[in-house]
Amino acid sequence: MGEGRLRTRTANFFLAWVQRRRYYAIVAAALVVVVVVLLLYSRPLEHYGMNLSLNLGADLIGTIVVLFLIAPFLTKADRLNEAVLDRFNHRAFIRQAASARHRVMVMELWTDLLQGGYQDEFLTAVREVLSRKVEVRILLLDPDARAAEQRADDLLQQTDVVNNILDNLRVLHEFKRDLPEHFRRYLEVRIYSALPPVQMYRVDDHVIVSFYPVNMTSWNAAQYQTSPQAQLGQFVGTKFDELWEARSTRWLDQFWTLTLEDRNERYEARFVHVDEQIYVSGRKIVERNLRGGIDGLPVRIVNDNAKGEVHRSKPYLLTPLDHTSPDLAMALDVFNRKYGQTHQDVILKLTVSAE
């Protein structure tokens, strides 16, 4: 009785094991069938047994060499590429970026490579690799996203997260604008909305990863040096791709101008968000609607994401802000922070239409 139960349990365990690994079981079965067919097909050959033994012996020796001689060297080389660093070494990364052969990738909230004493060196390195047709991809956080406020709270409001991101985006916008066209095509900057789990700096097969500690900027925390093939490298590579292709991710240019359309025309305008309210810089819109007037003009926001998907919003009405409006000073302040200059223009408020 006990022996029968043991056999039943063994059989059930084996079937469950095969069920969990159906793909591998099917591949193994197919390989066995192919091997048997080949052996039967070659059976009539002269010296069949000797040839079979010779080939099997050579394959066995090759397997032993790979398992016990070559594999340990590859594992050791992979481990040598992994290390824990006390903090992010900006100038070491800039030197690596300048010598990149295939790609440079950055996933951050904002990076001080684009600020202070690192900015000129980093942009020079980027320009150099662009001249060699090296792909440069940079992902930065949308300063209007709630994640920016969350990170500011993590840093105890001692770091102006929004202004740091705006400064990065402004620098990249001006840098890309001044590049030759044949350089510009290899530089792509996108802006995402969700708080990423990690920061990543990558040059070819060298990856540096850090997490976002409380009370400290990420580049002052421990850094994990790894490779794209390691588990950590694969994880952050997947997260980069997810954010890069997310529906809410936008191109850099889309952060600076908003597309509006009415029944007859499209307009490109500077814009800001203040809480949930949108304001646009509307002098050109006013000039093109002098005859009919601007107050109450129905428009829609035409918004496309980094995937190229186009979305038209619900109708809005445009309302000019005059000097007595309580919203004007607040909107102008945000315009100045975003565009980095004294903003003098007609400010229009987008109000959701009742239609």
C-alpha atoms as a printed R data frame, in Angstrom:
    type eleno elety resid chain resno       x      y       z
1   ATOM     1    CA   MET     A     1   0.000  0.000   0.000
2   ATOM     2    CA   GLY     A     2   2.765  2.419   0.973
3   ATOM     3    CA   GLU     A     3   4.785  1.489  -2.102
4   ATOM     4    CA   GLY     A     4   1.790  2.199  -4.372
5   ATOM     5    CA   ARG     A     5   1.279  5.621  -2.824
6   ATOM     6    CA   LEU     A     6   4.963  6.384  -3.247
7   ATOM     7    CA   ARG     A     7   4.805  5.495  -6.930
8   ATOM     8    CA   THR     A     8   1.681  7.622  -7.370
9   ATOM     9    CA   ARG     A     9   3.315 10.595  -5.646
10  ATOM    10    CA   THR     A    10   6.457 10.169  -7.748
11  ATOM    11    CA   ALA     A    11   4.413 10.045 -10.942
12  ATOM    12    CA   ASN     A    12   2.362 13.093  -9.938
13  ATOM    13    CA   PHE     A    13   5.519 15.019  -9.014
14  ATOM    14    CA   PHE     A    14   7.093 14.143 -12.373
15  ATOM    15    CA   LEU     A    15   3.964 15.183 -14.299
16  ATOM    16    CA   ALA     A    16   3.766 18.472 -12.376
17  ATOM    17    CA   TRP     A    17   7.462 19.105 -13.029
18  ATOM    18    CA   VAL     A    18   6.970 18.501 -16.762
19  ATOM    19    CA   GLN     A    19   3.828 20.680 -16.768
20  ATOM    20    CA   ARG     A    20   5.749 23.620 -15.274
21  ATOM    21    CA   ARG     A    21   8.453 23.175 -17.907
22  ATOM    22    CA   ARG     A    22   6.339 22.343 -20.928
23  ATOM    23    CA   TYR     A    23   8.398 24.451 -23.310
24  ATOM    24    CA   TYR     A    24  11.659 22.762 -22.325
25  ATOM    25    CA   ALA     A    25  10.034 19.311 -22.384
26  ATOM    26    CA   ILE     A    26   8.731 19.882 -25.921
27  ATOM    27    CA   VAL     A    27  12.135 21.117 -27.119
28  ATOM    28    CA   ALA     A    28  13.911 18.167 -25.456
29  ATOM    29    CA   ALA     A    29  11.472 15.678 -27.007
30  ATOM    30    CA   ALA     A    30  11.927 17.243 -30.438
31  ATOM    31    CA   LEU     A    31  15.710 17.052 -30.105
32  ATOM    32    CA   VAL     A    32  15.531 13.391 -29.067
33  ATOM    33    CA   VAL     A    33  13.392 12.605 -32.126
34  ATOM    34    CA   VAL     A    34  15.828 14.422 -34.428
35  ATOM    35    CA   VAL     A    35  18.832 12.594 -32.923
36  ATOM    36    CA   VAL     A    36  17.158  9.191 -33.254
37  ATOM    37    CA   VAL     A    37  16.205  9.889 -36.888
38  ATOM    38    CA   LEU     A    38  19.767 10.977 -37.728
39  ATOM    39    CA   LEU     A    39  21.265  7.923 -36.039
40  ATOM    40    CA   LEU     A    40  18.915  5.588 -37.924
41  ATOM    41    CA   TYR     A    41  19.609  7.420 -41.184
42  ATOM    42    CA   SER     A    42  23.390  7.069 -40.801
43  ATOM    43    CA   ARG     A    43  23.203  3.414 -39.704
44  ATOM    44    CA   PRO     A    44  24.148  1.973 -43.151
45  ATOM    45    CA   LEU     A    45  27.408  3.989 -43.253
46  ATOM    46    CA   GLU     A    46  30.700  2.114 -43.114
47  ATOM    47    CA   HIS     A    47  32.390  1.974 -39.680
48  ATOM    48    CA   TYR     A    48  29.244  3.318 -38.081
49  ATOM    49    CA   GLY     A    49  30.235  2.420 -34.521
50  ATOM    50    CA   MET     A    50  33.735  3.873 -34.770
51  ATOM    51    CA   ASN     A    51  32.536  7.145 -36.310
52  ATOM    52    CA   LEU     A    52  29.806  7.502 -33.695
53  ATOM    53    CA   SER     A    53  32.257  6.918 -30.838
54  ATOM    54    CA   LEU     A    54  34.756  9.383 -32.313
55  ATOM    55    CA   ASN     A    55  32.150 12.144 -32.725
56  ATOM    56    CA   LEU     A    56  30.668 11.597 -29.274
57  ATOM    57    CA   GLY     A    57  34.122 11.644 -27.717
58  ATOM    58    CA   ALA     A    58  35.027 14.926 -29.436
59  ATOM    59    CA   ASP     A    59  31.756 16.527 -28.332
60  ATOM    60    CA   LEU     A    60  32.313 15.322 -24.765
61  ATOM    61    CA   ILE     A    61  35.823 16.803 -24.683
62  ATOM    62    CA   GLY     A    62  34.500 20.111 -26.087
63  ATOM    63    CA   THR     A    63  31.779 20.231 -23.431
64  ATOM    64    CA   ILE     A    64  34.290 19.609 -20.647
65  ATOM    65    CA   VAL     A    65  36.581 22.349 -21.955
66  ATOM    66    CA   VAL     A    66  33.711 24.865 -22.085
67  ATOM    67    CA   LEU     A    67  32.323 23.964 -18.645
68  ATOM    68    CA   PHE     A    68  35.542 23.754 -16.669
69  ATOM    69    CA   LEU     A    69  38.009 26.004 -18.509
70  ATOM    70    CA   ILE     A    70  36.268 28.716 -20.561
71  ATOM    71    CA   ALA     A    71  33.125 29.297 -18.441
72  ATOM    72    CA   PRO     A    72  35.043 30.160 -15.228
73  ATOM    73    CA   PHE     A    73  37.076 32.777 -17.101
74  ATOM    74    CA   LEU     A    74  33.899 34.334 -18.514
75  ATOM    75    CA   THR     A    75  32.246 34.338 -15.087
76  ATOM    76    CA   LYS     A    76  35.320 35.921 -13.523
77  ATOM    77    CA   ALA     A    77  35.460 38.586 -16.245
78  ATOM    78    CA   ASP     A    78  31.795 39.382 -15.668
79  ATOM    79    CA   ARG     A    79  32.381 39.702 -11.927
80  ATOM    80    CA   LEU     A    80  35.321 42.027 -12.522
81  ATOM    81    CA   ASN     A    81  32.906 44.335 -14.330
82  ATOM    82    CA   GLU     A    82  30.725 44.571 -11.204
83  ATOM    83    CA   ALA     A    83  31.589 46.797  -8.275
84  ATOM    84    CA   VAL     A    84  30.065 49.008  -5.608
85  ATOM    85    CA   LEU     A    85  31.180 52.649  -5.687
86  ATOM    86    CA   ASP     A    86  30.863 55.122  -2.826
87  ATOM    87    CA   ARG     A    87  29.341 57.786  -5.056
88  ATOM    88    CA   PHE     A    88  28.899 58.722  -8.702
89  ATOM    89    CA   ASN     A    89  32.154 59.775 -10.353
90  ATOM    90    CA   HIS     A    90  31.057 62.489 -12.771
91  ATOM    91    CA   ARG     A    91  34.348 63.024 -14.559
92  ATOM    92    CA   ALA     A    92  34.974 59.293 -14.956
93  ATOM    93    CA   PHE     A    93  31.564 58.964 -16.622
94  ATOM    94    CA   ILE     A    94  32.285 61.946 -18.884
95  ATOM    95    CA   ARG     A    95  35.550 60.315 -19.993
96  ATOM    96    CA   GLN     A    96  33.713 57.053 -20.688
97  ATOM    97    CA   ALA     A    97  30.970 58.892 -22.587
98  ATOM    98    CA   ALA     A    98  33.531 60.668 -24.761
99  ATOM    99    CA   SER     A    99  34.947 57.286 -25.839
100 ATOM   100    CA   ALA     A   100  31.567 55.583 -26.434
101 ATOM   101    CA   ARG     A   101  31.300 53.458 -29.555
102 ATOM   102    CA   HIS     A   102  27.615 52.544 -29.673
103 ATOM   103    CA   ARG     A   103  25.387 54.304 -27.137
104 ATOM   104    CA   VAL     A   104  25.138 56.639 -24.178
105 ATOM   105    CA   MET     A   105  21.997 56.389 -22.033
106 ATOM   106    CA   VAL     A   106  20.874 58.372 -18.989
107 ATOM   107    CA   MET     A   107  17.732 57.820 -16.891
108 ATOM   108    CA   GLU     A   108  17.409 60.409 -14.132
109 ATOM   109    CA   LEU     A   109  15.145 62.931 -12.454
110 ATOM   110    CA   TRP     A   110  17.729 65.553 -13.363
111 ATOM   111    CA   THR     A   111  21.503 65.325 -13.665
112 ATOM   112    CA   ASP     A   112  24.173 67.701 -12.445
113 ATOM   113    CA   LEU     A   113  26.210 66.685 -15.499
114 ATOM   114    CA   LEU     A   114  24.225 69.521 -17.071
115 ATOM   115    CA   GLN     A   115  24.972 71.980 -14.283
116 ATOM   116    CA   GLY     A   116  27.896 73.786 -12.695
117 ATOM   117    CA   GLY     A   117  31.412 72.621 -13.403
118 ATOM   118    CA   TYR     A   118  30.404 69.506 -15.348
119 ATOM   119    CA   GLN     A   119  28.132 71.015 -17.993
120 ATOM   120    CA   ASP     A   120  30.705 72.160 -20.568
121 ATOM   121    CA   GLU     A   121  32.740 68.939 -20.309
122 ATOM   122    CA   PHE     A   122  29.694 66.715 -20.635
123 ATOM   123    CA   LEU     A   123  28.190 68.590 -23.583
124 ATOM   124    CA   THR     A   124  31.577 68.558 -25.323
125 ATOM   125    CA   ALA     A   125  31.719 64.779 -24.851
126 ATOM   126    CA   VAL     A   126  28.155 64.417 -26.182
127 ATOM   127    CA   ARG     A   127  28.956 66.522 -29.236
128 ATOM   128    CA   GLU     A   128  32.050 64.417 -29.872
129 ATOM   129    CA   VAL     A   129  30.206 61.090 -29.823
130 ATOM   130    CA   LEU     A   130  27.355 62.492 -31.915
131 ATOM   131    CA   SER     A   131  29.942 63.339 -34.570
132 ATOM   132    CA   ARG     A   132  30.791 59.615 -34.617
133 ATOM   133    CA   LYS     A   133  27.108 58.675 -35.013
134 ATOM   134    CA   VAL     A   134  26.836 57.307 -31.470
135 ATOM   135    CA   GLU     A   135  23.248 57.224 -30.195
136 ATOM   136    CA   VAL     A   136  22.595 59.360 -27.096
137 ATOM   137    CA   ARG     A   137  19.314 58.850 -25.223
138 ATOM   138    CA   ILE     A   138  18.383 60.881 -22.156
139 ATOM   139    CA   LEU     A   139  15.278 60.393 -19.984
140 ATOM   140    CA   LEU     A   140  14.426 63.123 -17.467
141 ATOM   141    CA   LEU     A   141  11.424 63.633 -15.215
142 ATOM   142    CA   ASP     A   142   8.630 66.003 -16.194
143 ATOM   143    CA   PRO     A   143   8.848 68.910 -13.712
144 ATOM   144    CA   ASP     A   144   5.047 69.207 -13.817
145 ATOM   145    CA   ALA     A   145   4.642 65.592 -12.662
146 ATOM   146    CA   ARG     A   146   3.630 64.810  -9.093
147 ATOM   147    CA   ALA     A   147   6.754 62.680  -8.821
148 ATOM   148    CA   ALA     A   148   8.803 65.899  -8.783
149 ATOM   149    CA   GLU     A   149   6.949 67.062  -5.664
150 ATOM   150    CA   GLN     A   150   7.368 63.613  -4.106
151 ATOM   151    CA   ARG     A   151  11.130 63.682  -4.637
152 ATOM   152    CA   ALA     A   152  11.311 67.212  -3.210
153 ATOM   153    CA   ASP     A   153   9.590 65.869  -0.083
154 ATOM   154    CA   ASP     A   154  12.130 63.015   0.079
155 ATOM   155    CA   LEU     A   155  14.887 65.642   0.066
156 ATOM   156    CA   LEU     A   156  13.093 67.557   2.857
157 ATOM   157    CA   GLN     A   157  12.431 70.491   0.487
158 ATOM   158    CA   GLN     A   158  16.129 71.419   0.735
159 ATOM   159    CA   THR     A   159  16.641 70.878  -3.010
160 ATOM   160    CA   ASP     A   160  14.588 72.681  -5.647
161 ATOM   161    CA   VAL     A   161  13.766 69.643  -7.745
162 ATOM   162    CA   VAL     A   162  11.528 71.469 -10.224
163 ATOM   163    CA   ASN     A   163  14.048 74.227 -10.971
164 ATOM   164    CA   ASN     A   164  16.864 71.697 -11.360
165 ATOM   165    CA   ILE     A   165  14.849 69.730 -13.915
166 ATOM   166    CA   LEU     A   166  13.813 72.910 -15.734
167 ATOM   167    CA   ASP     A   167  17.442 73.986 -15.895
168 ATOM   168    CA   ASN     A   168  18.441 70.606 -17.396
169 ATOM   169    CA   LEU     A   169  15.684 70.740 -19.987
170 ATOM   170    CA   ARG     A   170  16.545 74.313 -20.926
171 ATOM   171    CA   VAL     A   171  20.221 73.437 -21.406
172 ATOM   172    CA   LEU     A   172  19.387 70.399 -23.542
173 ATOM   173    CA   HIS     A   173  16.853 72.343 -25.603
174 ATOM   174    CA   GLU     A   174  19.389 75.055 -26.436
175 ATOM   175    CA   PHE     A   175  22.176 72.535 -27.019
176 ATOM   176    CA   LYS     A   176  20.099 70.441 -29.433
177 ATOM   177    CA   ARG     A   177  18.789 73.536 -31.216
178 ATOM   178    CA   ASP     A   178  22.355 74.665 -31.984
179 ATOM   179    CA   LEU     A   179  23.558 71.262 -33.228
180 ATOM   180    CA   PRO     A   180  24.019 70.570 -36.951
181 ATOM   181    CA   GLU     A   181  21.169 68.514 -38.382
182 ATOM   182    CA   HIS     A   182  23.358 65.439 -38.994
183 ATOM   183    CA   PHE     A   183  24.332 65.500 -35.276
184 ATOM   184    CA   ARG     A   184  20.827 66.194 -34.010
185 ATOM   185    CA   ARG     A   185  19.335 62.984 -35.355
186 ATOM   186    CA   TYR     A   186  21.453 60.887 -32.958
187 ATOM   187    CA   LEU     A   187  20.432 62.816 -29.830
188 ATOM   188    CA   GLU     A   188  17.012 62.099 -28.378
189 ATOM   189    CA   VAL     A   189  15.665 63.503 -25.125
190 ATOM   190    CA   ARG     A   190  12.353 62.372 -23.675
191 ATOM   191    CA   ILE     A   191  10.421 63.449 -20.577
192 ATOM   192    CA   TYR     A   192   8.543 60.927 -18.460
193 ATOM   193    CA   SER     A   193   5.935 61.364 -15.714
194 ATOM   194    CA   ALA     A   194   6.299 58.385 -13.358
195 ATOM   195    CA   LEU     A   195   8.911 58.215 -10.614
196 ATOM   196    CA   PRO     A   196  11.515 55.654 -11.789
197 ATOM   197    CA   PRO     A   197  12.749 52.953  -9.393
198 ATOM   198    CA   VAL     A   198  16.423 53.695 -10.118
199 ATOM   199    CA   GLN     A   199  18.767 56.078 -11.877
200 ATOM   200    CA   MET     A   200  20.923 54.708 -14.697
201 ATOM   201    CA   TYR     A   201  24.001 55.941 -16.520
202 ATOM   202    CA   ARG     A   202  25.189 53.702 -19.350
203 ATOM   203    CA   VAL     A   203  28.045 53.851 -21.839
204 ATOM   204    CA   ASP     A   204  28.103 50.862 -24.207
205 ATOM   205    CA   ASP     A   205  28.338 47.800 -21.879
206 ATOM   206    CA   HIS     A   206  29.180 49.752 -18.720
207 ATOM   207    CA   VAL     A   207  26.158 50.480 -16.513
208 ATOM   208    CA   ILE     A   208  26.042 52.460 -13.267
209 ATOM   209    CA   VAL     A   209  22.894 52.149 -11.160
210 ATOM   210    CA   SER     A   210  21.752 53.874  -7.990
211 ATOM   211    CA   PHE     A   211  18.534 54.070  -6.036
212 ATOM   212    CA   TYR     A   212  16.858 57.200  -4.683
213 ATOM   213    CA   PRO     A   213  17.681 57.494  -0.975
214 ATOM   214    CA   VAL     A   214  15.773 59.743   1.412
215 ATOM   215    CA   ASN     A   215  17.551 62.949   2.478
216 ATOM   216    CA   MET     A   216  20.261 62.533  -0.166
217 ATOM   217    CA   THR     A   217  20.670 63.014  -3.913
218 ATOM   218    CA   SER     A   218  21.224 59.738  -5.739
219 ATOM   219    CA   TRP     A   219  24.719 60.535  -7.026
220 ATOM   220    CA   ASN     A   220  25.938 60.986  -3.436
221 ATOM   221    CA   ALA     A   221  24.663 57.497  -2.534
222 ATOM   222    CA   ALA     A   222  26.206 54.089  -3.282
223 ATOM   223    CA   GLN     A   223  26.526 53.277  -6.983
224 ATOM   224    CA   TYR     A   224  26.369 49.773  -8.454
225 ATOM   225    CA   GLN     A   225  28.556 49.158 -11.469
226 ATOM   226    CA   THR     A   226  27.265 46.302 -13.588
227 ATOM   227    CA   SER     A   227  26.757 45.142 -17.181
228 ATOM   228    CA   PRO     A   228  23.657 44.958 -19.400
229 ATOM   229    CA   GLN     A   229  23.830 41.142 -19.241
230 ATOM   230    CA   ALA     A   230  23.753 40.953 -15.422
231 ATOM   231    CA   GLN     A   231  20.395 40.667 -13.631
232 ATOM   232    CA   LEU     A   232  20.559 44.237 -12.316
233 ATOM   233    CA   GLY     A   233  21.590 45.518 -15.740
234 ATOM   234    CA   GLN     A   234  18.692 43.702 -17.391
235 ATOM   235    CA   PHE     A   235  16.270 45.073 -14.794
236 ATOM   236    CA   VAL     A   236  17.229 48.730 -15.295
237 ATOM   237    CA   GLY     A   237  17.400 48.244 -19.064
238 ATOM   238    CA   THR     A   238  13.812 47.004 -19.013
239 ATOM   239    CA   LYS     A   239  12.704 49.952 -16.873
240 ATOM   240    CA   PHE     A   240  14.418 52.378 -19.253
241 ATOM   241    CA   ASP     A   241  12.615 50.837 -22.246
242 ATOM   242    CA   GLU     A   242   9.262 50.938 -20.416
243 ATOM   243    CA   LEU     A   243   9.593 54.644 -19.607
244 ATOM   244    CA   TRP     A   244  11.015 55.443 -23.048
245 ATOM   245    CA   GLU     A   245   7.959 53.962 -24.759
246 ATOM   246    CA   ALA     A   246   5.299 54.887 -22.162
247 ATOM   247    CA   ARG     A   247   2.159 56.614 -23.423
248 ATOM   248    CA   SER     A   248   2.719 59.561 -21.086
249 ATOM   249    CA   THR     A   249   6.328 60.131 -22.220
250 ATOM   250    CA   ARG     A   250   6.923 63.181 -24.443
251 ATOM   251    CA   TRP     A   251   9.680 64.540 -26.626
252 ATOM   252    CA   LEU     A   252  11.724 67.476 -25.420
253 ATOM   253    CA   ASP     A   253  10.158 69.849 -27.953
254 ATOM   254    CA   GLN     A   254   6.692 69.014 -26.645
255 ATOM   255    CA   PHE     A   255   7.638 70.335 -23.248
256 ATOM   256    CA   TRP     A   256   8.314 73.810 -24.652
257 ATOM   257    CA   THR     A   257   5.355 74.325 -26.978
258 ATOM   258    CA   LEU     A   258   1.725 73.281 -26.980
259 ATOM   259    CA   THR     A   259  -0.315 72.734 -30.136
260 ATOM   260    CA   LEU     A   260  -3.811 74.257 -30.215
261 ATOM   261    CA   GLU     A   261  -6.294 74.104 -33.052
262 ATOM   262    CA   ASP     A   262  -9.605 75.774 -33.763
263 ATOM   263    CA   ARG     A   263 -11.855 75.109 -36.724
264 ATOM   264    CA   ASN     A   264  -9.553 76.837 -39.182
265 ATOM   265    CA   GLU     A   265  -6.004 76.955 -37.887
266 ATOM   266    CA   ARG     A   266  -3.300 75.459 -35.694
267 ATOM   267    CA   TYR     A   267  -1.163 77.408 -33.236
268 ATOM   268    CA   GLU     A   268   2.133 76.586 -31.521
269 ATOM   269    CA   ALA     A   269   2.324 78.389 -28.183
270 ATOM   270    CA   ARG     A   270   4.435 78.418 -25.047
271 ATOM   271    CA   PHE     A   271   2.525 77.104 -22.052
272 ATOM   272    CA   VAL     A   272   2.665 76.370 -18.329
273 ATOM   273    CA   HIS     A   273   0.714 74.282 -15.846
274 ATOM   274    CA   VAL     A   274  -0.308 75.806 -12.531
275 ATOM   275    CA   ASP     A   275  -1.855 72.996 -10.528
276 ATOM   276    CA   GLU     A   276  -4.476 71.668 -12.970
277 ATOM   277    CA   GLN     A   277  -4.835 74.932 -14.885
278 ATOM   278    CA   ILE     A   278  -3.167 75.562 -18.282
279 ATOM   279    CA   TYR     A   279  -2.043 79.004 -19.481
280 ATOM   280    CA   VAL     A   280  -0.627 79.778 -22.908
281 ATOM   281    CA   SER     A   281   1.348 82.645 -24.330
282 ATOM   282    CA   GLY     A   282  -1.083 83.942 -26.900
283 ATOM   283    CA   ARG     A   283   0.065 87.062 -28.757
284 ATOM   284    CA   LYS     A   284   0.117 85.284 -32.127
285 ATOM   285    CA   ILE     A   285  -3.282 83.717 -31.499
286 ATOM   286    CA   VAL     A   286  -4.726 87.140 -30.680
287 ATOM   287    CA   GLU     A   287  -3.179 88.706 -33.792
288 ATOM   288    CA   ARG     A   288  -4.721 86.058 -36.031
289 ATOM   289    CA   ASN     A   289  -8.166 86.560 -34.516
290 ATOM   290    CA   LEU     A   290  -8.388 90.354 -34.418
291 ATOM   291    CA   ARG     A   291 -11.589 90.472 -36.426
292 ATOM   292    CA   GLY     A   292 -13.607 87.909 -34.475
293 ATOM   293    CA   GLY     A   293 -11.993 88.457 -31.086
294 ATOM   294    CA   ILE     A   294 -10.245 85.964 -28.839
295 ATOM   295    CA   ASP     A   295 -12.526 85.839 -25.790
296 ATOM   296    CA   GLY     A   296 -14.423 82.542 -25.840
297 ATOM   297    CA   LEU     A   297 -12.615 81.139 -28.893
298 ATOM   298    CA   PRO     A   298 -13.080 77.321 -28.777
299 ATOM   299    CA   VAL     A   299  -9.883 75.299 -29.247
300 ATOM   300    CA   ARG     A   300  -8.595 71.793 -28.657
301 ATOM   301    CA   ILE     A   301  -5.175 70.682 -27.477
302 ATOM   302    CA   VAL     A   302  -3.483 68.403 -30.006
303 ATOM   303    CA   ASN     A   303  -1.119 66.222 -28.040
304 ATOM   304    CA   ASP     A   304   0.992 63.344 -29.313
305 ATOM   305    CA   ASN     A   305   3.297 61.183 -27.238
306 ATOM   306    CA   ALA     A   306   6.723 59.706 -27.914
307 ATOM   307    CA   LYS     A   307   5.048 56.712 -29.571
308 ATOM   308    CA   GLY     A   308   3.521 59.031 -32.177
309 ATOM   309    CA   GLU     A   309  -0.058 58.548 -30.971
310 ATOM   310    CA   VAL     A   310  -2.150 61.707 -31.521
311 ATOM   311    CA   HIS     A   311  -4.833 62.762 -29.041
312 ATOM   312    CA   ARG     A   312  -7.231 65.707 -29.296
313 ATOM   313    CA   SER     A   313  -8.554 67.023 -26.027
314 ATOM   314    CA   LYS     A   314 -12.055 68.085 -25.094
315 ATOM   315    CA   PRO     A   315 -12.937 71.675 -26.123
316 ATOM   316    CA   TYR     A   316 -11.452 74.613 -24.218
317 ATOM   317    CA   LEU     A   317 -12.331 78.291 -24.315
318 ATOM   318    CA   LEU     A   318  -9.569 80.920 -24.443
319 ATOM   319    CA   THR     A   319  -9.869 83.789 -21.983
320 ATOM   320    CA   PRO     A   320  -7.316 86.637 -21.907
321 ATOM   321    CA   LEU     A   321  -5.967 87.630 -18.485
322 ATOM   322    CA   ASP     A   322  -5.996 91.383 -17.925
323 ATOM   323    CA   HIS     A   323  -3.875 93.264 -15.388
324 ATOM   324    CA   THR     A   324  -6.596 93.001 -12.746
325 ATOM   325    CA   SER     A   325  -6.768 89.216 -12.884
326 ATOM   326    CA   PRO     A   326  -5.437 87.470  -9.739
327 ATOM   327    CA   ASP     A   327  -4.086 84.646 -11.944
328 ATOM   328    CA   LEU     A   328  -1.817 86.889 -14.027
329 ATOM   329    CA   ALA     A   329   1.074 87.351 -11.578
330 ATOM   330    CA   MET     A   330   1.101 83.636 -10.697
331 ATOM   331    CA   ALA     A   331   1.077 82.573 -14.371
332 ATOM   332    CA   LEU     A   332   3.849 85.034 -15.274
333 ATOM   333    CA   ASP     A   333   6.003 83.758 -12.431
334 ATOM   334    CA   VAL     A   334   5.725 80.175 -13.711
335 ATOM   335    CA   PHE     A   335   6.427 81.315 -17.285
336 ATOM   336    CA   ASN     A   336   9.599 83.046 -16.070
337 ATOM   337    CA   ARG     A   337  10.750 79.949 -14.179
338 ATOM   338    CA   LYS     A   338  10.167 77.707 -17.169
339 ATOM   339    CA   TYR     A   339  11.520 79.849 -19.991
340 ATOM   340    CA   GLY     A   340  14.231 81.615 -18.039
341 ATOM   341    CA   GLN     A   341  13.475 85.181 -19.014
342 ATOM   342    CA   THR     A   342  11.173 88.076 -18.245
343 ATOM   343    CA   HIS     A   343   7.976 87.093 -19.981
344 ATOM   344    CA   GLN     A   344   5.977 89.863 -21.602
345 ATOM   345    CA   ASP     A   345   3.103 88.574 -23.652
346 ATOM   346    CA   VAL     A   346  -0.641 88.132 -23.699
347 ATOM   347    CA   ILE     A   347  -1.527 85.321 -21.305
348 ATOM   348    CA   LEU     A   348  -4.543 83.227 -22.168
349 ATOM   349    CA   LYS     A   349  -6.330 80.916 -19.765
350 ATOM   350    CA   LEU     A   350  -7.756 77.619 -21.029
351 ATOM   351    CA   THR     A   351 -11.167 76.972 -19.499
352 ATOM   352    CA   VAL     A   352 -13.029 73.720 -20.118
353 ATOM   353    CA   SER     A   353 -15.961 74.328 -22.439
354 ATOM   354    CA   ALA     A   354 -19.450 73.475 -21.228
355 ATOM   355    CA   GLU     A   355 -20.305 71.916 -24.597
